[in-house]
């Protein structure tokens, strides 16, 4: 209700539409965290966990490819839709484009952290993940309360805030893994195409249920 109060009806609606790319990407996050978790957990229980790093790197490469796809679609179809199909108040096109690009950037940060979140889940470090999510939620509401200081540019400031939160939480996940589980997250190129296909196929089946949930809740 504070976001609605500070943005106003029109800008709140604008962000809900244009910024919804982040919300829609949440189901990708759920699917891919589950996929990474499943394969990392499986490898941890086999051969002393020597292939955990390989699975992690395959997951990371898949997500980097996903980032390229998201950015490419956003800058082509997404921008075309905003410029040609979206109904906006006069003079708000630049704001809509700015919010959209900030939302895409936030989605990129979230996608980049997914393999690290999956690893943390597989290692059953639930307190770590919960702590980061709680901190993010506290910062979120704290920043929203500050929106009242930026009434004239509240929409853009709000988009920057959410992007900053996505970056901050992603850095925390990545930093934690690199400090405490460096042997699992060493960056190495992987060429095992069978494993790529296997993980992508697994995520595809999981995505059906996740997409149905998104459709039910926000469609």
MOFENSUL-V701395 format. One record per pair of residues at least 6 apart in sequence whose ideal C-beta (glycine too) atoms are under 6 Angstrom apart, sorted by the first residue. I is the first residue (numbers start at 1). J is the second residue. D is the distance in whole Angstrom. If there is no record, write none. Layout:
I;J;D
I;J;D
This chain:
2;144;5
3;144;6
4;12;5
6;147;4
6;148;6
6;154;5
7;154;5
7;155;6
10;89;6
11;155;4
15;99;6
18;96;5
18;99;5
18;100;5
19;99;6
19;103;4
21;103;5
21;107;6
22;103;5
22;106;5
22;107;5
25;107;4
27;210;4
27;211;6
27;214;4
29;110;6
29;114;6
30;210;5
31;203;5
31;206;5
31;207;5
31;210;5
32;114;5
32;203;6
33;114;6
33;117;5
33;118;5
34;206;6
35;199;6
35;202;6
35;203;4
36;59;5
36;115;5
36;118;3
37;118;5
37;121;4
37;122;5
39;55;5
40;52;6
40;55;6
40;119;6
40;122;4
41;122;4
43;51;5
43;52;5
43;55;5
44;52;6
52;184;5
53;184;5
53;186;6
54;190;6
56;115;6
56;184;6
56;185;6
57;188;5
57;190;5
58;190;5
58;195;6
58;196;6
59;115;4
60;115;5
63;111;5
63;114;6
63;115;6
66;111;6
67;108;5
67;111;5
74;104;5
82;96;5
82;100;6
88;96;6
95;155;6
98;156;6
99;159;5
102;159;4
102;163;5
105;163;5
106;162;6
106;163;4
106;166;4
109;166;4
109;167;5
109;170;4
110;166;5
112;170;6
113;170;4
113;173;5
116;173;4
116;174;5
116;177;5
117;173;6
119;177;6
120;128;6
120;129;5
132;169;6
132;172;5
136;165;6
136;169;5
140;165;6
143;161;5
147;154;5
150;157;4
177;185;5
178;185;6
